[in-house]
Amino acid sequence: MTTEPPSRTSTDDPMPGPPPGCPAHGTGPGGLRRLYGPEAEDLEALYEKLRAEHGAVAPVLIHQDVPLWVVLGHTENLHMLRTPSQFTRDSRIWTALKEGMVAPDHPLMPHFAWQPICSHAEGDEHLRLRGAVTGAMSTIDHRGIRRSINRSTQLLVNRFCEDGEADLVSEFADHLPMAVMCEVLGMPEEYNERMVQAARDMIKGTETAIASNEYVMGALVRLTARRRAQPQGDFTSHLINHPAGLTDDEVSQHLRVVLIAAYEATANLLANVLRMVLTDPRFRAQLNGGQMTVPEAVEQSLWDEPPFSSVLGYFAKQETELGGQRIRKGDGLLFGIAPGNVDPRVRPDLTANMQGNRSHLAFGGGPHECPGQDIGRAIADTGVDALLMRLPDVQLDCEEHELRWTASLASRHLVELPVKFAPKPPQDVKQRPRAHPVPDPHQGWEITSPAPAHAPGQAAQPSAPQQPVLAPEPEPARTGTGTDTAKATTPGPERRLGAWQRLLRWWRGR
């Protein structure tokens, strides 16, 4: 007989820890597993242990042994996201925070500290702020975005294409989302190495994270002031001029949310998709063989390696039940994206192809679903496609087992992705990436046979009137084999056009 797991997220007295020598020795207070420290080096394996022990919702401890529930089930996560009457993102109702269990300098404070932004608001205020963000998003020209992504990709690849080697994390995946998002927001001049590193530093929660946040916010505050005075056609101007009437502080705070969320998620997504292309032969073969497109590959990656592995947090507005667990009012919950995506009730076979299935949790759901997910997808699939066209022979320059990740509760980031390829010349950024020209496979096809040659001295027999033969048009230059070149340059007797060639001329309007 098993007892109900202790509710460490409630105000009840905690159960005593396990005695020394017990198999659970080394866990936190109440025998709860920690989602940080040495015990959580492999979060994927830890989530599966928790699923086996507790089911779809499990009690855990986060940094400084703050109690929390982690939601592991796909269905349970969606219920939490889509039921704002029971769960909120407003951390001010969190019991652990109100009772002082969460210190002001808690390392995860930037993740759950309440801010006057749409992702923390509810009701009419949420509708006002969210409406302004989605309204500004709707003005983005997605064709223009893809041109910008392609141009930025060419600029980045030009930096290393002549070297024959590169690190696709630090030299590509970490930079492309920031370059594109700075242009979308209307501050392309702010894109530089420092902005990239500051955004990355903020997510890590390091000792310099506050200074990095100030650097990013300084750029966004300056941008808000400029666009308030001189509006243009960018995202920031539309956000400022939206009928919701956002204040300058609200504008800059929402710009920060859009910039950092889009940057971190898309940088991880780019690195993950590229790693899959380079390490999984079946994956690369499907792309090359046409059985899978790059957008489909992106969706597969969103299932297998979501850019954010979890989001902190959601909070219970009332006593309820979730996944067989009693959730008390004020309890905190962790939105488990990665464990939810591999829920065996949804994916009994993790090797099964998920092409065309967008029911993953990578972009959340409910009223707080990511409003910029289409931009993230565009950056990933356009960037990967353009890179592979520029470097079709790119391959991993190390053993797969040598790849390293930095993991945190929120995400898992590939440290580096070394590759090698044949050196290529830089490309004009005004041109789109082009594959090598391919000879026309129909050249030389002939449906009707040429007229037989007459024997010497034999008079030609009268024949039926024929259509006048048009002078051959010059063929465009193209690459081909030596035999093709000889056919193109060796003169020969003029002959009647075949049926297939006449059909092609009619089809082309000639």
C-alpha positions as CSV (number, residue, x, y, z in Angstrom):
1,M,0.0,0.0,0.0
2,T,1.4,3.4,-1.0
3,T,0.6,6.6,0.6
4,E,-0.2,9.9,-1.1
5,P,3.0,11.8,-2.0
6,P,3.7,14.7,0.4
7,S,2.5,18.1,-0.8
8,R,5.6,20.1,-0.4
9,T,4.0,22.9,-2.2
10,S,1.4,23.4,0.5
11,T,1.6,24.8,4.0
12,D,1.6,21.4,5.6
13,D,4.5,20.3,7.7
14,P,7.1,18.4,5.6
15,M,7.6,14.7,6.1
16,P,10.9,13.8,7.6
17,G,13.7,12.9,5.2
18,P,14.8,9.3,4.5
19,P,17.2,7.7,7.0
20,P,20.9,7.3,6.0
21,G,21.4,4.2,3.9
22,C,17.9,4.3,2.4
23,P,17.8,4.1,-1.4
24,A,16.3,7.6,-1.4
25,H,19.2,9.0,0.6
26,G,20.6,12.0,-1.2
27,T,17.3,13.4,-2.3
28,G,15.9,16.6,-0.8
29,P,13.5,17.2,2.1
30,G,10.6,14.8,2.2
31,G,12.5,12.4,-0.1
32,L,11.6,14.6,-3.1
33,R,13.9,14.5,-6.1
34,R,15.8,17.7,-7.1
35,L,15.6,19.2,-10.6
36,Y,19.0,20.8,-10.1
37,G,22.5,19.8,-9.0
38,P,24.4,16.6,-9.6
39,E,21.2,14.5,-9.3
40,A,19.7,16.3,-12.3
41,E,22.6,16.1,-14.7
42,D,20.4,13.9,-17.0
43,L,17.0,15.5,-16.7
44,E,15.5,13.3,-19.4
45,A,16.3,10.2,-17.4
46,L,15.1,11.9,-14.2
47,Y,11.8,12.8,-15.7
48,E,11.2,9.1,-16.7
49,K,12.0,8.0,-13.1
50,L,9.5,10.6,-11.8
51,R,6.9,9.3,-14.4
52,A,7.4,5.7,-13.2
53,E,7.1,6.8,-9.5
54,H,4.3,9.3,-9.6
55,G,2.6,9.2,-13.0
56,A,1.7,12.3,-15.1
57,V,2.3,14.8,-12.3
58,A,5.2,14.6,-9.8
59,P,6.3,16.5,-6.7
60,V,9.9,17.9,-7.0
61,L,12.3,20.5,-5.7
62,I,13.8,23.3,-7.7
63,H,16.8,25.5,-6.7
64,Q,17.2,26.2,-2.9
65,D,14.8,23.2,-2.3
66,V,11.7,25.2,-3.2
67,P,8.8,22.7,-3.7
68,L,7.0,22.4,-7.0
69,W,4.9,20.1,-9.1
70,V,6.3,19.0,-12.5
71,V,3.7,18.1,-15.1
72,L,5.0,15.2,-17.2
73,G,1.9,14.2,-19.2
74,H,1.0,15.6,-22.6
75,T,-2.8,15.7,-21.8
76,E,-2.2,17.1,-18.3
77,N,0.0,19.9,-19.7
78,L,-2.6,20.9,-22.2
79,H,-5.3,21.0,-19.5
80,M,-3.2,23.3,-17.4
81,L,-2.4,25.6,-20.3
82,R,-6.0,25.7,-21.6
83,T,-7.8,26.2,-18.2
84,P,-7.2,29.8,-17.1
85,S,-10.0,29.4,-14.6
86,Q,-7.8,27.0,-12.6
87,F,-4.2,27.9,-13.4
88,T,-2.5,31.3,-13.9
89,R,1.0,32.6,-14.7
90,D,0.7,35.3,-12.0
91,S,3.4,34.2,-9.5
92,R,2.1,36.6,-6.9
93,I,-0.4,33.9,-5.7
94,W,2.4,31.3,-5.2
95,T,2.4,30.1,-1.6
96,A,6.1,29.5,-1.6
97,L,6.8,33.0,-2.7
98,K,4.3,34.6,-0.3
99,E,5.6,32.6,2.7
100,G,9.3,33.6,2.0
101,M,10.5,30.2,0.8
102,V,11.7,31.9,-2.4
103,A,14.6,34.3,-1.7
104,P,14.8,37.6,-3.6
105,D,18.1,36.4,-5.2
106,H,16.7,33.0,-6.2
107,P,18.6,32.0,-9.4
108,L,15.3,31.4,-11.3
109,M,13.7,34.6,-10.2
110,P,13.9,36.1,-13.8
111,H,11.8,33.2,-15.0
112,F,8.8,33.6,-12.6
113,A,9.0,37.2,-11.3
114,W,5.8,38.9,-12.1
115,Q,6.0,41.7,-14.7
116,P,3.3,43.9,-16.3
117,I,3.4,41.9,-19.6
118,C,0.8,39.9,-21.5
119,S,2.3,36.5,-20.5
120,H,1.7,37.3,-16.8
121,A,-1.6,39.1,-17.2
122,E,-5.2,37.8,-17.1
123,G,-8.7,38.9,-18.1
124,D,-9.2,42.3,-19.8
125,E,-5.6,43.3,-19.2
126,H,-4.3,40.2,-20.9
127,L,-6.6,40.9,-23.9
128,R,-5.3,44.5,-24.1
129,L,-1.6,43.6,-24.0
130,R,-1.9,40.4,-26.0
131,G,-4.0,42.1,-28.6
132,A,-1.3,44.7,-29.1
133,V,1.4,42.1,-29.6
134,T,-0.6,39.9,-32.0
135,G,-1.8,43.0,-33.8
136,A,1.8,44.1,-34.4
137,M,2.8,40.6,-35.4
138,S,0.1,40.5,-38.0
139,T,1.7,43.5,-39.8
140,I,4.9,41.6,-40.4
141,D,5.6,40.8,-44.1
142,H,6.5,37.1,-44.0
143,R,7.9,37.2,-47.5
144,G,10.1,40.1,-46.5
145,I,11.1,38.1,-43.4
146,R,12.3,35.2,-45.5
147,R,14.3,37.5,-47.7
148,S,15.9,39.0,-44.6
149,I,16.6,35.5,-43.2
150,N,18.2,34.5,-46.5
151,R,20.3,37.6,-46.7
152,S,21.5,37.2,-43.1
153,T,22.3,33.6,-43.8
154,Q,24.5,34.5,-46.8
155,L,26.3,37.2,-44.7
156,L,27.0,34.7,-41.9
157,V,28.1,31.9,-44.3
158,N,30.4,34.4,-46.1
159,R,32.4,34.8,-42.9
160,F,33.6,31.2,-42.9
161,C,32.8,29.6,-46.3
162,E,36.4,30.1,-47.6
163,D,37.8,28.4,-44.5
164,G,36.3,25.0,-45.2
165,E,35.4,24.6,-41.5
166,A,33.2,26.3,-39.0
167,D,31.3,25.9,-35.7
168,L,27.6,26.1,-36.7
169,V,26.6,27.1,-33.1
170,S,28.7,30.1,-32.3
171,E,29.1,31.2,-36.0
172,F,25.6,30.6,-37.3
173,A,22.8,29.4,-34.9
174,D,23.6,31.9,-32.2
175,H,23.7,34.8,-34.6
176,L,21.0,34.3,-37.3
177,P,18.0,34.7,-34.9
178,M,19.4,37.9,-33.4
179,A,20.2,39.4,-36.8
180,V,16.7,38.8,-38.0
181,M,14.9,39.8,-34.9
182,C,16.8,43.1,-34.6
183,E,15.7,43.9,-38.2
184,V,12.1,42.9,-37.4
185,L,12.0,45.1,-34.3
186,G,13.6,48.0,-36.3
187,M,17.1,48.2,-34.8
188,P,19.4,46.4,-37.2
189,E,22.2,48.7,-36.1
190,E,22.1,47.2,-32.6
191,Y,22.9,43.7,-33.9
192,N,26.5,42.8,-32.9
193,E,28.4,40.2,-31.0
194,R,27.7,41.9,-27.6
195,M,24.0,41.8,-28.2
196,V,24.2,38.1,-28.9
197,Q,26.3,37.3,-25.9
198,A,24.1,39.5,-23.6
199,A,20.9,37.6,-24.7
200,R,22.6,34.3,-24.1
201,D,23.9,35.5,-20.7
202,M,20.5,36.6,-19.5
203,I,19.1,33.1,-20.1
204,K,21.9,31.4,-18.2
205,G,21.2,33.4,-15.0
206,T,24.9,34.1,-14.4
207,E,26.4,36.7,-12.1
208,T,26.5,39.1,-15.0
209,A,22.9,38.4,-16.1
210,I,21.7,41.7,-14.5
211,A,24.3,43.7,-16.4
212,S,23.4,41.9,-19.6
213,N,19.7,42.6,-19.1
214,E,20.5,46.3,-18.6
215,Y,22.4,46.4,-21.9
216,V,19.5,44.8,-23.8
217,M,16.9,47.0,-22.1
218,G,19.0,50.1,-22.8
219,A,18.8,49.3,-26.5
220,L,15.1,48.6,-26.4
221,V,14.3,51.8,-24.4
222,R,16.3,53.9,-27.0
223,L,14.4,52.2,-29.8
224,T,11.0,52.9,-28.2
225,A,11.9,56.6,-27.8
226,R,13.0,56.8,-31.4
227,R,9.9,55.1,-32.8
228,R,7.6,57.1,-30.5
229,A,9.0,60.3,-32.1
230,Q,9.4,58.9,-35.7
231,P,7.2,55.8,-36.4
232,Q,8.2,53.6,-39.3
233,G,6.9,50.3,-40.7
234,D,8.6,48.0,-38.2
235,F,7.1,45.8,-35.4
236,T,8.0,48.4,-32.7
237,S,6.2,51.2,-34.5
238,H,3.0,49.1,-34.9
239,L,3.2,48.1,-31.2
240,I,3.4,51.7,-30.2
241,N,0.6,52.8,-32.4
242,H,-1.8,50.0,-31.6
243,P,-5.2,51.2,-30.2
244,A,-4.4,49.4,-26.9
245,G,-2.2,52.5,-26.1
246,L,0.8,50.8,-24.4
247,T,3.0,53.0,-22.3
248,D,6.7,53.3,-23.2
249,D,7.6,50.9,-20.3
250,E,5.0,48.4,-21.5
251,V,6.4,48.6,-25.1
252,S,10.0,48.1,-24.1
253,Q,9.1,45.2,-21.7
254,H,7.2,43.4,-24.5
255,L,10.0,44.0,-26.9
256,R,12.3,42.3,-24.5
257,V,10.0,39.3,-24.2
258,V,9.7,39.0,-28.0
259,L,13.4,39.4,-28.6
260,I,14.7,37.1,-25.9
261,A,12.1,34.4,-26.3
262,A,12.4,34.3,-30.1
263,Y,16.2,34.4,-29.9
264,E,16.7,31.6,-27.4
265,A,14.1,29.3,-28.8
266,T,15.2,29.7,-32.4
267,A,18.9,29.5,-31.7
268,N,18.3,26.2,-30.0
269,L,16.0,25.0,-32.7
270,L,18.5,25.8,-35.5
271,A,21.3,24.0,-33.7
272,N,19.1,21.0,-33.0
273,V,17.9,20.7,-36.6
274,L,21.4,21.0,-38.0
275,R,22.7,18.4,-35.6
276,M,20.0,16.0,-36.7
277,V,20.8,16.6,-40.4
278,L,24.6,16.0,-39.8
279,T,24.3,12.9,-37.5
280,D,21.3,10.9,-38.6
281,P,21.9,9.3,-42.0
282,R,18.2,8.6,-42.4
283,F,17.3,12.2,-41.7
284,R,19.8,13.5,-44.3
285,A,18.7,10.9,-46.8
286,Q,15.1,11.8,-46.4
287,L,15.9,15.5,-47.1
288,N,18.1,14.7,-50.1
289,G,15.6,12.2,-51.5
290,G,12.6,14.5,-51.2
291,Q,10.7,12.4,-48.7
292,M,11.0,15.2,-46.1
293,T,11.1,19.0,-46.5
294,V,13.1,21.2,-44.2
295,P,9.9,22.6,-42.5
296,E,8.9,18.9,-41.8
297,A,12.3,18.4,-40.4
298,V,11.8,21.4,-38.1
299,E,8.6,20.0,-36.8
300,Q,10.3,16.6,-36.1
301,S,12.9,18.5,-34.1
302,L,10.3,20.4,-32.1
303,W,8.9,17.0,-31.0
304,D,12.3,15.4,-30.2
305,E,14.3,18.3,-28.9
306,P,12.1,21.3,-28.1
307,P,14.0,24.6,-27.7
308,F,12.6,25.1,-24.2
309,S,12.5,21.9,-22.2
310,S,10.2,23.5,-19.5
311,V,8.6,26.8,-18.5
312,L,8.3,28.1,-15.0
313,G,5.7,28.5,-14.0
314,Y,2.0,28.1,-13.6
315,F,0.1,28.5,-10.3
316,A,-3.1,27.0,-9.0
317,K,-5.9,29.5,-8.4
318,Q,-8.0,27.0,-6.5
319,E,-7.8,23.5,-5.1
320,T,-8.0,21.0,-7.9
321,E,-6.8,17.7,-9.2
322,L,-4.4,17.1,-12.0
323,G,-2.9,13.7,-13.1
324,G,-4.3,12.0,-10.0
325,Q,-2.5,14.4,-7.7
326,R,-4.2,16.8,-5.2
327,I,-3.1,20.3,-6.2
328,R,-3.7,23.0,-3.5
329,K,-4.5,26.6,-4.1
330,G,-1.2,28.5,-4.4
331,D,0.8,25.5,-5.5
332,G,3.4,26.1,-8.3
333,L,3.7,23.9,-11.4
334,L,6.3,23.4,-14.0
335,F,5.1,23.2,-17.6
336,G,7.0,20.1,-18.7
337,I,7.5,20.5,-22.5
338,A,10.2,17.9,-23.1
339,P,8.7,15.1,-20.9
340,G,5.2,15.9,-22.3
341,N,6.5,15.5,-25.8
342,V,7.6,11.9,-25.1
343,D,4.6,10.9,-23.0
344,P,4.2,7.2,-23.9
345,R,0.4,7.6,-24.1
346,V,1.0,10.0,-27.0
347,R,4.2,8.5,-28.5
348,P,4.5,4.8,-27.7
349,D,7.2,4.5,-30.3
350,L,9.6,7.4,-30.1
351,T,11.2,6.4,-33.5
352,A,7.9,6.9,-35.3
353,N,7.9,9.7,-37.8
354,M,6.0,12.8,-36.6
355,Q,5.8,14.6,-40.0
356,G,2.8,16.8,-40.3
357,N,1.9,16.5,-36.6
358,R,2.0,19.9,-34.8
359,S,0.4,18.8,-31.6
360,H,3.8,19.0,-29.7
361,L,4.1,21.4,-26.7
362,A,7.1,23.4,-28.0
363,F,5.1,26.6,-28.4
364,G,2.8,26.1,-25.5
365,G,-0.9,26.5,-25.8
366,G,-4.0,28.2,-24.5
367,P,-4.2,32.0,-24.0
368,H,-0.4,32.2,-23.6
369,E,0.6,30.3,-26.7
370,C,3.7,31.8,-28.3
371,P,2.5,34.5,-30.8
372,G,5.7,34.5,-32.7
373,Q,6.0,30.8,-33.5
374,D,5.7,31.4,-37.3
375,I,8.7,33.7,-37.3
376,G,10.7,31.0,-35.4
377,R,9.7,28.4,-37.9
378,A,10.6,30.7,-40.8
379,I,14.0,31.5,-39.4
380,A,14.7,27.8,-38.8
381,D,13.5,26.3,-42.1
382,T,14.7,29.1,-44.3
383,G,18.1,29.4,-42.6
384,V,18.8,25.6,-42.7
385,D,17.7,25.3,-46.3
386,A,19.9,28.3,-47.4
387,L,22.9,26.9,-45.4
388,L,22.6,23.4,-47.0
389,M,22.3,24.9,-50.5
390,R,25.5,27.0,-49.9
391,L,27.3,24.0,-48.3
392,P,25.8,20.8,-49.8
393,D,28.8,18.7,-48.8
394,V,28.9,19.9,-45.1
395,Q,29.6,17.1,-42.6
396,L,30.3,16.8,-38.9
397,D,34.0,17.3,-38.0
398,C,34.0,15.2,-34.9
399,E,32.5,12.0,-33.5
400,E,28.9,12.3,-32.5
401,H,29.6,11.2,-28.9
402,E,32.0,14.1,-28.6
403,L,29.3,16.7,-28.9
404,R,28.5,18.5,-25.6
405,W,25.5,20.3,-24.2
406,T,24.9,22.8,-21.4
407,A,21.6,22.0,-19.7
408,S,19.4,23.9,-17.3
409,L,15.9,23.5,-16.1
410,A,14.6,25.7,-18.9
411,S,16.6,24.5,-21.9
412,R,19.3,22.3,-23.3
413,H,21.8,24.1,-25.5
414,L,24.4,22.5,-27.9
415,V,27.8,23.9,-27.0
416,E,29.3,23.6,-30.5
417,L,28.8,21.9,-33.8
418,P,32.1,21.6,-35.7
419,V,31.7,20.9,-39.4
420,K,33.9,20.7,-42.5
421,F,33.2,21.2,-46.2
422,A,35.0,22.1,-49.4
423,P,35.9,25.8,-49.3
424,K,33.5,28.0,-51.2
425,P,33.8,31.6,-52.5
426,P,31.7,34.3,-50.8
427,Q,28.3,35.0,-52.4
428,D,26.7,38.3,-53.3
429,V,24.1,38.9,-50.5
430,K,21.7,40.3,-53.1
431,Q,21.4,36.9,-54.8
432,R,19.5,33.9,-53.5
433,P,21.5,30.7,-52.9
434,R,21.6,28.6,-56.0
435,A,22.3,24.9,-56.4
436,H,24.7,23.7,-59.1
437,P,23.0,23.9,-62.6
438,V,21.7,20.6,-63.8
439,P,21.7,19.6,-67.5
440,D,18.2,19.4,-69.1
441,P,17.4,15.7,-69.0
442,H,15.1,16.1,-72.0
443,Q,17.9,17.4,-74.3
444,G,18.2,15.1,-77.3
445,W,14.9,13.3,-76.7
446,E,13.2,12.5,-80.0
447,I,9.8,10.9,-80.5
448,T,9.8,10.7,-84.4
449,S,12.7,9.2,-86.4
450,P,14.6,11.4,-88.9
451,A,13.9,10.9,-92.6
452,P,16.2,8.1,-94.1
453,A,19.1,9.3,-96.1
454,H,18.9,8.9,-100.0
455,A,21.3,6.6,-101.8
456,P,23.8,8.4,-104.0
457,G,22.3,9.3,-107.3
458,Q,18.8,8.4,-106.3
459,A,16.2,11.0,-106.9
460,A,14.3,12.2,-103.9
461,Q,10.7,11.0,-103.9
462,P,8.0,13.7,-103.6
463,S,6.6,13.9,-100.1
464,A,3.7,15.5,-98.4
465,P,4.0,19.3,-97.7
466,Q,5.7,19.9,-94.4
467,Q,5.5,22.7,-91.9
468,P,8.3,25.2,-92.2
469,V,11.2,24.4,-89.9
470,L,12.0,27.2,-87.5
471,A,15.6,28.3,-87.0
472,P,16.9,26.7,-83.8
473,E,17.1,29.1,-80.9
474,P,20.4,29.5,-79.0
475,E,20.5,27.2,-76.0
476,P,21.5,28.8,-72.6
477,A,24.9,27.9,-71.3
478,R,24.9,24.9,-69.0
479,T,27.2,22.4,-67.5
480,G,27.3,18.8,-68.8
481,T,29.5,15.9,-69.8
482,G,32.0,16.0,-72.6
483,T,29.5,14.2,-74.9
484,D,26.8,16.8,-74.2
485,T,29.3,19.5,-75.2
486,A,30.2,17.8,-78.4
487,K,26.6,17.4,-79.4
488,A,26.0,21.1,-78.7
489,T,29.0,22.3,-80.8
490,T,29.2,19.8,-83.7
491,P,27.1,21.0,-86.7
492,G,24.7,18.6,-88.3
493,P,22.0,18.4,-90.9
494,E,18.9,20.3,-90.1
495,R,16.0,17.9,-89.3
496,R,12.3,18.1,-88.7
497,L,11.2,18.9,-85.2
498,G,9.9,15.9,-83.3
499,A,6.4,15.8,-81.8
500,W,7.8,16.3,-78.2
501,Q,9.8,19.3,-79.3
502,R,6.8,20.8,-81.1
503,L,4.7,20.3,-78.0
504,L,7.3,22.1,-75.9
505,R,7.4,25.0,-78.3
506,W,3.6,25.3,-78.2
507,W,3.5,25.0,-74.4
508,R,6.1,27.8,-74.1
509,G,4.2,30.0,-76.5
510,R,6.9,30.0,-79.2
